[in-house]
């Protein structure tokens, strides 16, 4: 384990966001800070079930 880790936030939890979040959690030098998404559907329930912090994002 490295002394310092990079905190990563993922914006969107679609096909790519899910893969990025999963990849970040596998890295010793990275920490998943959370996921932000505008959709409150099954994708965010999956993220929450995996223990990822979920934040609401508002569309502009």
DSSP file (Angstrom, degrees, kcal/mol; ACC not computed):
  #  RESIDUE AA STRUCTURE BP1 BP2  ACC     N-H-->O    O-->H-N    N-H-->O    O-->H-N    TCO  KAPPA ALPHA  PHI   PSI    X-CA   Y-CA   Z-CA
    1    1 A X              0   0    0      0, 0.0     2,-0.1     0, 0.0    28,-0.1   0.000 360.0 360.0 360.0 135.1    0.0    0.0    0.0
    2    2 A X        -     0   0    0     26,-0.3     3,-0.0     1,-0.1     0, 0.0  -0.453 360.0-125.3 -79.3 154.6    1.3    3.4   -0.9
    3    3 A X  S    S+     0   0    0     -2,-0.1     2,-0.4     1,-0.1    -1,-0.1   0.850  97.4  40.8 -67.4 -34.2    1.5    6.2    1.7
    4    4 A X        -     0   0    0      2,-0.0     2,-0.4    26,-0.0    -2,-0.1  -0.915  69.8-169.2-117.6 142.3   -0.5    8.5   -0.5
    5    5 A X        -     0   0    0     -2,-0.4     2,-0.5    -4,-0.1    25,-0.3  -0.950  22.5-122.3-128.0 152.9   -3.6    7.7   -2.5
    6    6 A X  E     -a   30   0A   0     23,-2.7    25,-2.9    -2,-0.4     2,-0.5  -0.798  22.4-138.2 -92.5 128.4   -5.5    9.6   -5.1
    7    7 A X  E     -a   31   0A   0     -2,-0.5     2,-0.4    23,-0.2    25,-0.2  -0.771  22.7-164.9 -87.9 128.7   -9.1   10.2   -4.4
    8    8 A X  E     -a   32   0A   0     23,-3.0    25,-3.0    -2,-0.5    26,-0.9  -0.948  10.1-163.4-120.2 132.0  -11.3    9.8   -7.5
    9    9 A X  E     -a   34   0A   0     -2,-0.4     2,-0.5    24,-0.2    26,-0.2  -0.929  12.8-145.9-110.1 139.6  -14.9   10.8   -8.1
   10   10 A X  E     -a   35   0A   0     24,-2.4    26,-2.7    -2,-0.4     2,-0.8  -0.917   2.4-152.2-108.7 126.4  -16.9    9.4  -10.9
   11   11 A X  E    S+a   36   0A   0     -2,-0.5    26,-0.2    24,-0.2     6,-0.1  -0.850  72.3  10.3-100.1 103.8  -19.4   11.6  -12.7
   12   12 A X        -     0   0    0     24,-3.5    25,-0.2    -2,-0.8    24,-0.1   0.196  62.4-139.0 101.1 137.1  -22.1    9.3  -14.1
   13   13 A X        +     0   0    0      4,-0.1    -1,-0.1    22,-0.1    34,-0.1  -0.307  59.4 118.0-125.8  48.2  -22.6    5.6  -13.4
   14   14 A X  S  > S-     0   0    0      4,-0.0     4,-2.3    29,-0.0     5,-0.3   0.132  88.7 -54.4 -87.6-149.8  -23.5    4.3  -16.8
   15   15 A X  H  > S+     0   0    0      1,-0.2     4,-1.3     2,-0.2     5,-0.1   0.929 140.5  35.1 -59.2 -49.0  -21.5    1.7  -18.8
   16   16 A X  H  > S+     0   0    0      2,-0.2     4,-2.6     1,-0.2     5,-0.2   0.926 116.0  53.6 -75.0 -45.0  -18.2    3.6  -18.6
   17   17 A X  H  > S+     0   0    0      1,-0.2     4,-2.7     2,-0.2     5,-0.2   0.876 107.4  52.0 -58.7 -39.6  -18.7    5.1  -15.1
   18   18 A X  H  X S+     0   0    0     -4,-2.3     4,-2.4     2,-0.2    -1,-0.2   0.921 111.3  46.9 -62.7 -43.8  -19.3    1.6  -13.6
   19   19 A X  H  X S+     0   0    0     -4,-1.3     4,-2.3    -5,-0.3    -2,-0.2   0.897 112.5  49.5 -66.2 -40.0  -16.2    0.3  -15.2
   20   20 A X  H  X S+     0   0    0     -4,-2.6     4,-2.6     2,-0.2    -2,-0.2   0.940 111.5  48.8 -64.1 -46.7  -14.1    3.2  -14.0
   21   21 A X  H  X S+     0   0    0     -4,-2.7     4,-1.9     1,-0.2    -2,-0.2   0.925 112.9  47.3 -59.9 -45.5  -15.5    2.9  -10.4
   22   22 A X  H  X S+     0   0    0     -4,-2.4     4,-0.7     1,-0.2    -1,-0.2   0.900 112.7  49.6 -62.8 -40.3  -14.7   -0.8  -10.3
   23   23 A X  H >< S+     0   0    0     -4,-2.3     3,-0.7     1,-0.2     4,-0.5   0.894 108.0  53.6 -66.2 -40.1  -11.2   -0.2  -11.7
   24   24 A X  H >< S+     0   0    0     -4,-2.6     3,-1.5     1,-0.2     6,-0.3   0.906 104.3  55.3 -61.8 -41.7  -10.4    2.5   -9.2
   25   25 A X  H 3< S+     0   0    0     -4,-1.9    -1,-0.2     1,-0.3    -2,-0.2   0.718 103.5  56.4 -66.9 -18.5  -11.4    0.2   -6.3
   26   26 A X  T << S+     0   0    0     -3,-0.7     2,-0.4    -4,-0.7    -1,-0.3   0.570  89.2  92.9 -86.3  -9.4   -8.9   -2.4   -7.5
   27   27 A X    X   -     0   0    0     -3,-1.5     3,-0.9    -4,-0.5    -3,-0.0  -0.695  64.7-151.1 -90.3 134.3   -5.9    0.1   -7.4
   28   28 A X  T 3  S+     0   0    0     -2,-0.4   -26,-0.3     1,-0.2    -1,-0.1   0.782  97.7  48.1 -70.6 -27.1   -3.8    0.3   -4.3
   29   29 A X  T 3  S+     0   0    0    -28,-0.1   -23,-2.7   -24,-0.1     2,-0.3   0.222 104.7  70.5-101.8  15.1   -2.9    3.9   -4.9
   30   30 A X  E <   -a    6   0A   0     -3,-0.9     2,-0.4   -25,-0.3   -23,-0.2  -0.959  56.5-163.4-131.8 150.6   -6.5    5.1   -5.6
   31   31 A X  E     -a    7   0A   0    -25,-2.9   -23,-3.0    -2,-0.3     2,-0.8  -0.999  23.9-127.3-132.1 130.2   -9.6    5.6   -3.4
   32   32 A X  E     -a    8   0A   0     -2,-0.4    21,-0.2   -25,-0.2   -23,-0.2  -0.681  21.4-173.4 -79.0 112.7  -13.1    6.0   -4.8
   33   33 A X  E     -     0   0A   0    -25,-3.0     2,-0.3    -2,-0.8   -24,-0.2   0.847  54.9 -73.6 -74.8 -34.6  -14.5    9.2   -3.2
   34   34 A X  E     -a    9   0A   0    -26,-0.9   -24,-2.4    -3,-0.1     2,-0.4  -0.942  39.9 -92.5 161.2 179.7  -18.0    8.6   -4.6
   35   35 A X  E     -ab  10  54A   0     18,-2.6    20,-3.5    -2,-0.3     2,-0.4  -0.977  24.6-161.7-125.9 136.1  -20.2    8.6   -7.6
   36   36 A X  E     +ab  11  55A   0    -26,-2.7   -24,-3.5    -2,-0.4     2,-0.3  -0.963  20.3 158.8-116.9 137.1  -22.4   11.5   -8.9
   37   37 A X  E     - b   0  56A   0     18,-1.6    20,-1.7    -2,-0.4    -2,-0.0  -0.991  41.1-142.2-154.5 150.8  -25.3   10.9  -11.2
   38   38 A X  S    S+     0   0    0     -2,-0.3     2,-0.4    18,-0.2    21,-0.1   0.689  83.5  81.0 -85.5 -20.2  -28.5   12.7  -12.2
   39   39 A X        -     0   0    0      1,-0.1     2,-0.5    17,-0.0     5,-0.1  -0.732  59.6-163.3 -92.2 132.3  -30.5    9.5  -12.6
   40   40 A X        +     0   0    0     -2,-0.4     2,-0.1     3,-0.1    -1,-0.1  -0.531  52.6 112.5-108.2  63.5  -31.9    7.8   -9.5
   41   41 A X  S >> S-     0   0    0     -2,-0.5     4,-1.3     0, 0.0     3,-0.9  -0.313  87.1 -58.0-118.8-159.8  -32.6    4.4  -11.0
   42   42 A X  H 3> S+     0   0    0      1,-0.3     4,-2.2     2,-0.2     5,-0.2   0.761 123.0  67.5 -58.5 -28.7  -31.2    0.9  -10.6
   43   43 A X  H 3> S+     0   0    0      1,-0.2     4,-2.1     2,-0.2    -1,-0.3   0.913 102.8  44.6 -61.9 -41.4  -27.7    2.0  -11.5
   44   44 A X  H <> S+     0   0    0     -3,-0.9     4,-2.5     2,-0.2    -1,-0.2   0.819 109.1  56.1 -74.8 -29.1  -27.3    3.9   -8.3
   45   45 A X  H  X S+     0   0    0     -4,-1.3     4,-2.3     2,-0.2    -1,-0.2   0.896 108.4  49.2 -65.0 -38.2  -28.9    1.1   -6.3
   46   46 A X  H  X S+     0   0    0     -4,-2.2     4,-1.5     2,-0.2    -2,-0.2   0.931 111.0  49.3 -64.3 -45.6  -26.2   -1.2   -7.7
   47   47 A X  H  <>S+     0   0    0     -4,-2.1     5,-2.3     1,-0.2     3,-0.3   0.919 112.1  48.3 -59.7 -44.3  -23.5    1.4   -6.8
   48   48 A X  H ><5S+     0   0    0     -4,-2.5     3,-1.5     1,-0.2    -1,-0.2   0.892 107.8  54.6 -64.3 -40.2  -24.8    1.7   -3.3
   49   49 A X  H 3<5S+     0   0    0     -4,-2.3    -1,-0.2     1,-0.3    -2,-0.2   0.803 104.4  55.5 -63.7 -28.7  -25.0   -2.1   -2.9
   50   50 A X  T 3<5S-     0   0    0     -4,-1.5    -1,-0.3    -3,-0.3    -2,-0.2   0.482 123.0-107.7 -81.4  -2.4  -21.3   -2.3   -3.8
   51   51 A X  T < 5S+     0   0    0     -3,-1.5     2,-0.3     1,-0.3    -3,-0.2   0.584  70.3 145.8  88.6  10.4  -20.6    0.2   -0.9
   52   52 A X      < -     0   0    0     -5,-2.3    -1,-0.3    -6,-0.2     2,-0.3  -0.606  54.1-115.2 -81.0 140.2  -19.8    3.2   -3.2
   53   53 A X        -     0   0    0     -2,-0.3   -18,-2.6   -21,-0.2     2,-0.4  -0.586  32.8-153.3 -72.5 134.9  -20.8    6.6   -1.9
   54   54 A X  E     -b   35   0A   0     -2,-0.3     2,-0.4   -20,-0.2   -18,-0.2  -0.940  11.6-171.6-118.4 132.7  -23.5    8.1   -4.1
   55   55 A X  E     -b   36   0A   0    -20,-3.5   -18,-1.6    -2,-0.4     2,-0.3  -0.947  24.3-119.5-122.3 143.1  -24.1   11.8   -4.6
   56   56 A X  E     -b   37   0A   0     -2,-0.4     2,-0.4   -20,-0.2   -18,-0.2  -0.595  26.1-164.9 -79.7 140.5  -27.0   13.5   -6.4
   57   57 A X        -     0   0    0    -20,-1.7     2,-0.5    -2,-0.3   -46,-0.0  -0.970  10.7-140.7-123.0 141.9  -26.2   15.7   -9.4
   58   58 A X        -     0   0    0     -2,-0.4   -20,-0.1     2,-0.0     2,-0.1  -0.874  20.3-121.0-104.7 134.2  -28.6   18.1  -10.9
   59   59 A X              0   0    0     -2,-0.5    -1,-0.0     1,-0.1     0, 0.0  -0.400 360.0 360.0 -68.7 147.4  -28.7   18.6  -14.7
   60   60 A X              0   0    0     -2,-0.1    -1,-0.1     0, 0.0    -2,-0.0   0.419 360.0 360.0-103.6 360.0  -28.0   22.0  -15.9
